[in-house]
């Protein structure tokens, strides 16, 4: 019986991927993100998109979909502050990077986050590590 449920889940997932836009990916925080050019990705808003949500989606996209190492550097391209219903753009290149990463930091911090550090902003990751 469990095999049938797993097969059904796989078929639903494949169907959703086929029906969705090319290169679209739903990160573990349920935000849609897709590739935008050779080295950029765009996180699409739905209610409550924060910079933490955007970083989570970018890190999850890099690791889970693109299979990049957690040490891969990611830069925010969209200059804060973000307006309502505005997307967030991230890049694997520092070219055109925003002057801040959109997060509250103490002291000097790099403008990039590694894919692993970005993915750590996912509430699901935080819950996993704090509930252990």
C-alpha positions in Angstrom: 0.0 0.0 0.0 2.9 2.4 0.8 4.4 1.9 -2.7 1.1 3.0 -4.3 1.0 6.2 -2.3 4.7 6.9 -3.2 4.0 6.3 -6.8 1.0 8.6 -6.7 3.1 11.3 -5.1 5.8 10.9 -7.7 3.2 11.2 -10.5 1.7 14.3 -9.0 5.1 15.9 -8.7 6.1 15.0 -12.3 2.7 16.4 -13.5 3.2 19.6 -11.6 6.7 20.0 -13.1 5.5 19.4 -16.6 2.6 21.8 -16.3 4.7 24.6 -14.7 6.9 27.1 -16.5 10.3 26.0 -17.7 13.0 25.9 -15.0 10.4 26.8 -12.3 11.1 25.3 -8.9 9.2 25.6 -5.7 11.6 25.9 -2.8 11.1 24.2 0.5 9.4 27.4 1.7 6.9 27.1 -1.2 8.1 30.2 -3.0 8.4 29.9 -6.8 11.9 30.5 -8.2 13.2 30.1 -11.7 16.3 30.7 -13.7 16.6 34.1 -15.4 19.6 34.0 -17.7 22.8 32.1 -17.4 23.6 32.9 -13.8 20.5 34.6 -12.3 17.3 33.4 -10.6 14.1 35.2 -9.7 12.0 34.6 -6.6 8.3 35.4 -7.2 6.3 37.0 -4.4 3.2 35.6 -2.7 2.0 37.0 0.6 4.8 37.8 2.9 8.0 37.5 0.9 10.9 38.6 3.0 14.6 38.7 2.2 15.0 35.6 4.4 12.4 33.8 2.3 14.2 34.9 -0.9 17.6 33.7 0.4 16.0 30.4 1.5 14.6 29.9 -2.0 17.8 30.8 -3.8 19.9 28.5 -1.6 17.4 25.6 -2.0 17.3 26.2 -5.8 21.1 26.1 -6.0 21.5 22.9 -3.9 18.3 20.9 -4.6 17.7 21.7 -8.3 21.0 22.7 -9.7 23.0 20.3 -7.5 25.6 23.0 -6.7 27.9 22.6 -3.7 26.8 24.4 -0.5 29.9 26.6 -0.7 28.6 28.2 -4.0 28.4 32.0 -3.5 25.1 33.8 -4.2 24.5 37.6 -4.4 21.3 39.6 -4.2 20.8 41.7 -7.3 17.6 43.5 -6.3 18.5 46.6 -4.4 16.6 46.9 -1.1 14.1 48.0 0.0 11.7 45.7 -1.9 8.2 47.0 -2.8 5.1 45.0 -2.4 4.6 42.4 -5.2 8.2 42.9 -6.4 10.4 39.9 -7.2 13.8 39.3 -5.7 16.7 38.6 -8.1 19.8 36.6 -7.1 22.9 35.7 -9.0 25.9 33.4 -8.9 28.0 36.4 -10.1 28.9 39.6 -8.1 28.3 41.7 -11.2 25.4 44.1 -10.5 25.1 43.0 -6.9 23.1 45.2 -4.5 24.9 47.3 -1.9 23.4 45.2 0.9 22.2 41.6 1.2 18.9 42.7 2.7 19.5 41.1 6.0 20.3 42.7 9.3 24.0 42.1 10.1 26.4 43.2 12.8 29.7 44.6 11.6 31.2 44.0 8.2 29.7 41.0 6.4 30.2 39.9 2.8 27.4 40.9 0.4 27.0 37.3 -0.7 25.8 34.2 1.1 26.8 30.7 0.3 24.1 28.4 -0.9 24.2 26.5 2.4 24.0 29.6 4.5 21.1 30.9 2.3 19.3 27.6 2.6 19.7 27.8 6.4 17.3 30.7 6.4 14.5 28.3 5.5 12.1 28.0 8.4 12.0 24.3 7.7 15.8 24.1 8.2 15.6 26.2 11.4 12.8 23.9 12.7 14.8 20.8 11.9 18.0 22.0 13.7 16.2 23.4 16.8 13.9 20.4 17.3 16.7 17.9 17.4 
